[in-house]
Amino acid sequence: MRQPIGRRSETWQLCVSVPSVWPQEEYIVEYSLEYGFLRLSQTTRQRLNIPVMVVTLDPMKDHCFGDSFSRLLLDEFLGYDDILMSSVKALAENEEDKGFLRNVVSGEHYRFVSMWMARTSYLAAFVIMVIFTLSVSMLLRYSHHQIFVFIVDLLQMLEMNMTIAFPAAPLLTVILALVGMEAIMSEFFNDTTTAFYIILIVWLADQYDAICCHTNTSKRHWLRFFYLYHFAFYAYHYRFNGQYSSLALVTSWLFIQHSMIYFFHHYELPAILQQIRIQEILLQNQLVGQGGNQTALQDNLNNNTTTAAADAAAPAQGSVTLASQSNGLAGSATLEGAIGELTTELDWMAETTAIITEALSSSAPQPGGSLLESTAGEFSSPDWSIVGN
């Protein structure tokens, strides 16, 4: 790595190299009070006799990079760009004109300004944050709307067997707008990854606001916390020229996520639980009402069944009584008929016995007559009236 530091009449060059890494992973920065010196090549500087001081630093040997843990963080996570720019900035504070810095590897140029000028950048950072956030949010919502409309038309086409027109123009417009917005944000942040993550954070925040924020407190106050934490990242990035920008973005996202969890746990979750309790109470009341109605209906059904059984039993008892009475009458009539027949037979037998007795008495033999004559007389003139009776 190389870092030049210079004055108006001379150029100091500080070169910091890491021998243990590949050449493309070296960190080289140049600093000068004159911006034109940074635009010159090394050959031109030598030809114009511009003094250059080269300083080479080795993170494995120099103690200015901290202990082993600090070197691990710099090597694996943070990188050496930010710490080199911070070191050069500390040296530039001693100069009246803060000077300029150039990253030789990436080709980016920086300008060091005084503190009072840097404080005015918060307003510009706020305006840029509002423009980027609202633009990304509107584009994402418009893209969601177009995708939803296309899916609905597709389902209608499959259901009704009708032809639809593919909305190529709106979808293409949205895609190009998002790509253009990402390109603009990449130019502002000097990093495409940071721009992509900011778009992703805005999309997640928009989805959280649309899906999870239902109470008045969350709708009124959560967006304020989101814009506050999001503005903190923009202000830091704009104020410190992107130093440790990734770490600042992670910190801002953690605060935003904390606000999401806090508002959901303190306001949305109690509202959801209250709605569940209300639904359970209504369901219990409905079940109790249905149970009462079923009990009343069952009682009425039992009463109606008992009454119907009693009403059905009364005609049955009457029919049984009538049947028994008719059976009794029939039995008595049969008995009387039998007695009458027996009496008639007894009368007939008595009459027959009397007639026979009278006949025998009347046919007794007279004195002087013979038994043969009387018998012949008896059989010659029988009384057929007895048979007739």
C-alpha positions in Angstrom: 0.0 0.0 0.0 1.2 3.5 -0.8 0.1 6.7 0.7 1.6 10.0 -0.5 1.4 13.1 1.7 2.5 16.4 0.2 2.7 20.2 0.7 2.3 22.9 -1.9 6.0 22.7 -3.0 6.6 19.1 -2.3 4.8 15.8 -2.2 5.1 13.4 0.7 4.3 9.8 -0.3 3.4 7.2 2.2 3.4 3.7 0.9 1.9 0.9 3.0 2.2 -2.6 1.6 1.2 -6.0 2.8 3.8 -8.5 1.6 1.7 -11.5 2.7 -1.1 -10.8 0.3 -1.4 -10.8 -3.5 -0.6 -7.6 -5.4 -4.3 -7.0 -6.4 -5.1 -7.1 -2.6 -2.7 -4.3 -1.8 -4.0 -1.0 -0.3 -2.4 2.1 -1.9 -3.5 5.6 -1.2 -1.9 9.0 -2.1 -2.3 12.3 -0.4 -1.5 15.8 -1.6 -2.5 19.4 -0.9 -2.8 20.0 -4.6 -5.3 18.0 -6.5 -3.3 18.3 -9.7 -0.4 16.4 -8.2 -2.6 13.3 -7.7 -3.6 13.4 -11.4 0.1 13.1 -12.6 1.8 9.8 -13.3 4.9 8.6 -11.6 7.0 9.5 -14.6 5.7 13.0 -14.8 6.4 13.5 -11.1 9.9 12.5 -11.6 10.4 14.7 -14.6 8.9 17.7 -12.8 11.0 17.0 -9.7 8.0 16.7 -7.4 9.3 15.3 -4.2 7.5 12.1 -3.1 8.0 10.4 0.2 7.1 6.7 0.2 6.4 4.9 3.5 5.8 1.2 3.6 4.0 -0.4 6.4 3.7 -4.1 7.3 0.6 -5.1 9.4 2.5 -8.2 10.6 5.4 -6.1 12.0 4.2 -2.6 12.7 2.3 -2.1 16.0 0.2 0.8 14.7 -2.3 -1.8 13.4 -3.1 -3.1 16.9 -3.0 -6.5 18.4 -3.7 -9.8 16.7 -7.5 -9.5 17.2 -7.5 -6.0 15.6 -5.4 -7.3 12.7 -7.9 -10.2 12.3 -10.8 -7.8 12.1 -9.0 -5.5 9.6 -7.9 -8.4 7.4 -11.2 -10.4 7.4 -14.0 -7.9 7.8 -13.1 -4.2 7.7 -10.1 -3.9 5.4 -7.3 -1.4 5.5 -8.8 1.4 3.4 -10.7 3.1 6.2 -7.9 3.0 8.7 -5.5 4.5 6.2 -7.8 7.3 5.3 -8.4 8.0 9.0 -4.7 8.2 9.6 -4.1 10.5 6.7 -7.1 12.7 7.9 -5.5 13.0 11.3 -2.3 14.3 9.6 -4.3 16.6 7.4 -5.9 18.3 10.4 -2.6 20.1 11.0 -2.8 21.8 7.6 -4.8 24.9 6.7 -5.9 23.4 3.4 -7.0 19.9 4.2 -5.9 18.5 0.9 -7.0 15.6 -1.3 -6.8 11.8 -1.1 -6.7 9.3 -3.9 -7.2 5.5 -3.7 -4.7 4.2 -6.3 -6.4 0.7 -6.5 -10.0 1.9 -6.9 -9.3 5.3 -8.5 -11.6 7.1 -6.1 -10.8 10.7 -5.0 -11.6 12.3 -1.7 -11.4 15.8 -0.3 -10.8 16.6 3.3 -12.9 19.6 4.6 -13.2 21.4 7.9 -15.6 20.4 10.6 -18.0 23.3 10.2 -18.4 22.5 6.5 -19.0 18.9 7.3 -21.9 19.7 9.7 -23.9 21.3 6.9 -23.8 17.9 5.1 -26.6 16.5 7.4 -29.2 18.5 5.6 -28.0 17.2 2.2 -27.9 13.7 3.7 -31.5 14.0 4.9 -32.8 15.2 1.5 -30.9 12.4 -0.3 -32.3 9.8 2.2 -35.9 11.0 1.6 -35.5 11.0 -2.2 -33.9 7.5 -2.3 -36.3 5.9 0.2 -39.5 7.3 -1.3 -38.3 6.5 -4.9 -37.4 2.9 -4.0 -40.6 2.4 -2.0 -42.8 3.7 -4.8 -41.0 1.6 -7.4 -41.3 -1.6 -5.3 -45.0 -1.0 -4.7 -45.7 -0.4 -8.3 -43.8 -3.6 -9.2 -45.8 -5.5 -6.7 -49.0 -4.1 -8.2 -48.0 -5.0 -11.7 -47.0 -8.6 -10.7 -50.3 -9.0 -8.8 -52.4 -7.8 -11.8 -50.5 -10.2 -14.1 -51.1 -13.1 -11.7 -54.8 -12.3 -11.5 -55.1 -12.1 -15.3 -53.2 -15.4 -15.7 -55.6 -17.1 -13.3 -58.6 -15.7 -15.1 -57.1 -16.9 -18.4 -56.6 -20.4 -17.0 -60.1 -20.5 -15.5 -62.1 -18.9 -18.3 -59.9 -20.0 -21.2 -59.5 -16.5 -22.5 -56.5 -14.7 -23.9 -54.7 -11.9 -22.1 -52.0 -9.4 -23.0 -48.7 -9.8 -21.2 -47.9 -6.5 -19.4 -44.4 -6.3 -20.8 -44.1 -2.5 -20.9 -45.0 -1.9 -17.2 -42.8 -4.7 -15.9 -39.9 -3.7 -18.1 -40.4 -0.1 -17.0 -40.2 -1.1 -13.3 -37.2 -3.3 -13.8 -35.3 -0.6 -15.7 -36.3 2.0 -13.1 -35.0 -0.3 -10.2 -31.7 -0.9 -12.1 -31.3 2.8 -12.8 -32.0 3.6 -9.1 -29.5 1.1 -8.0 -26.9 2.6 -10.4 -27.6 6.1 -9.0 -27.3 4.8 -5.4 -24.1 3.0 -6.3 -22.6 6.2 -7.6 -23.5 7.9 -4.4 -22.3 5.2 -2.0 -19.4 4.2 -4.2 -20.4 0.6 -3.7 -23.0 -1.6 -5.5 -23.3 -3.9 -2.5 -24.3 -1.1 -0.2 -26.9 0.2 -2.6 -28.4 -3.3 -3.0 -28.6 -3.8 0.8 -30.3 -0.4 1.2 -32.9 -1.3 -1.4 -33.4 -4.6 0.5 -33.8 -2.8 3.8 -36.4 -0.4 2.4 -38.3 -3.3 0.9 -38.4 -5.2 4.2 -39.4 -2.0 6.1 -42.2 -1.4 3.5 -43.5 -5.0 3.9 -43.4 -4.7 7.7 -45.3 -1.5 7.6 -48.0 -3.0 5.3 -48.3 -6.4 7.0 -47.5 -6.0 10.7 -48.4 -2.4 11.6 -52.2 -2.4 12.4 -52.4 -0.5 15.6 -52.5 3.3 15.7 -49.4 3.5 17.8 -47.3 1.4 15.3 -48.7 3.3 12.3 -47.9 6.6 13.9 -44.5 6.1 15.5 -42.7 3.2 13.9 -42.0 5.0 10.6 -40.4 7.8 12.6 -37.9 5.4 14.2 -37.2 3.8 10.8 -36.4 7.2 9.2 -34.4 8.2 12.2 -32.1 5.1 12.1 -32.0 5.2 8.3 -31.0 8.8 8.4 -28.3 8.0 10.9 -26.6 5.8 8.3 -26.9 8.4 5.5 -25.6 11.2 7.8 -22.6 9.1 8.9 -21.8 8.0 5.3 -22.1 11.5 4.0 -20.3 13.1 6.9 -17.3 10.7 7.0 -17.1 9.9 3.2 -18.1 6.3 3.5 -15.5 5.2 6.1 -16.7 1.9 7.7 -19.8 2.3 5.6 -20.7 -1.4 5.8 -20.4 -1.5 9.6 -22.6 1.6 9.8 -25.2 0.0 7.6 -25.2 -3.2 9.7 -25.6 -1.1 12.9 -28.5 0.9 11.3 -30.2 -2.3 10.3 -29.8 -3.8 13.8 -31.5 -0.7 15.3 -34.3 -0.9 12.7 -34.8 -4.6 13.4 -34.9 -3.9 17.2 -37.6 -1.3 16.5 -39.6 -3.9 14.5 -39.4 -6.4 17.3 -40.2 -3.8 20.0 -43.3 -2.5 18.3 -44.5 -5.9 17.4 -44.0 -7.3 20.9 -45.4 -4.3 22.8 -48.3 -3.2 20.5 -49.1 -5.7 17.7 -48.8 -8.9 19.7 -51.2 -7.8 22.5 -53.7 -6.7 19.9 -53.5 -10.0 18.2 -53.9 -11.9 21.5 -56.9 -9.7 22.4 -58.5 -10.4 19.1 -57.9 -14.2 19.6 -59.5 -13.9 23.1 -62.5 -12.0 21.7 -63.0 -14.6 19.0 -62.7 -17.4 21.6 -65.3 -15.7 23.9 -67.7 -15.2 20.9 -67.2 -18.8 19.9 -67.9 -20.0 23.4 -71.0 -17.9 23.7 -72.2 -19.2 20.3 -71.6 -22.8 21.4 -73.4 -22.1 24.7 -76.3 -20.6 22.8 -76.4 -23.5 20.5 -76.2 -25.9 23.4 -79.1 -24.1 25.2 -81.1 -24.2 22.1 -80.4 -27.9 21.6 -81.3 -28.6 25.2 -84.6 -26.7 24.8 -85.3 -28.4 21.6 -84.5 -31.8 23.2 -86.8 -31.0 26.1 -89.5 -29.9 23.8 -89.0 -33.1 21.7 -89.1 -35.2 24.9 -92.3 -33.5 26.0 -93.9 -33.8 22.6 -92.9 -37.5 22.6 -94.3 -38.1 26.0 -97.6 -36.3 25.2 -97.8 -38.2 21.9 -97.2 -41.5 23.7 -99.8 -40.6 26.3 -102.3 -39.6 23.6 -101.5 -42.8 21.7 -101.9 -44.9 24.9 -105.3 -43.5 25.8 -107.0 -44.7 22.6 -105.2 -48.0 23.1 -106.5 -48.3 26.6 -110.0 -47.4 25.3 -109.7 -50.0 22.6 -108.5 -52.5 25.1 -111.5 -51.7 27.4 -113.9 -51.8 24.5 -112.3 -55.0 23.3 -112.6 -56.5 26.8 -116.2 -55.2 27.1 -117.0 -56.6 23.7 -115.4 -59.9 24.6 -117.3 -60.0 27.9 -120.6 -59.2 26.0 -119.8 -61.8 23.4 -119.0 -64.3 26.2 -122.1 -63.5 28.1 -124.1 -63.8 24.9 -122.6 -67.2 24.2 -123.3 -68.4 27.7 -126.9 -67.2 27.5 -127.2 -68.9 24.1 -125.8 -72.1 25.6 -128.1 -71.9 28.6 -131.0 -71.3 26.3 -130.2 -74.2 24.2 -129.7 -76.4 27.3 -133.0 -75.2 28.7 -134.7 -76.0 25.4 -133.2 -79.4 25.3 -134.2 -80.0 28.9 -137.7 -78.8 28.2 -137.8 -81.1 25.1 -136.6 -84.0 27.2 -139.1 -83.2 29.9 -142.0 -83.0 27.4 -140.8 -86.1 25.7 -140.7 -87.9 29.1 -144.1 -86.6 30.0 -145.6 -87.7 26.6 -144.0 -91.1 26.9 -145.3 -91.5 30.4 -148.8 -90.4 29.4 -148.7 -92.8 26.5 -147.7 -95.7 28.6 -150.3 -94.9 31.1 -153.0 -94.6 28.5 -152.0 -97.8 26.8 -152.2 -99.9 29.9 -154.3 -103.3 29.2 -158.0 -103.3 30.2 -159.5 -106.2 32.0 -160.7 -108.9 29.6 -158.6 -107.9 26.7 -155.5 -109.4 25.5 -152.1 -108.0 25.6 -151.7 -108.5 21.8 -154.7 -106.4 20.9 -153.8 -103.6 23.0 -150.3 -103.6 21.6 -151.6 -103.7 18.1 -154.0 -100.9 18.8 -151.3 -98.9 20.3 -149.1 -99.2 17.2 -151.9 -98.8 14.8 -152.8 -95.4 16.0 -149.8 -93.7 17.1 -149.8 -90.0 18.2 -147.5 -88.3 15.7 -148.1 -85.0 17.4 -145.3 -85.9 19.8 -142.9 -86.0 16.8 -144.2 -82.8 15.6 -143.6 -81.1 18.9 
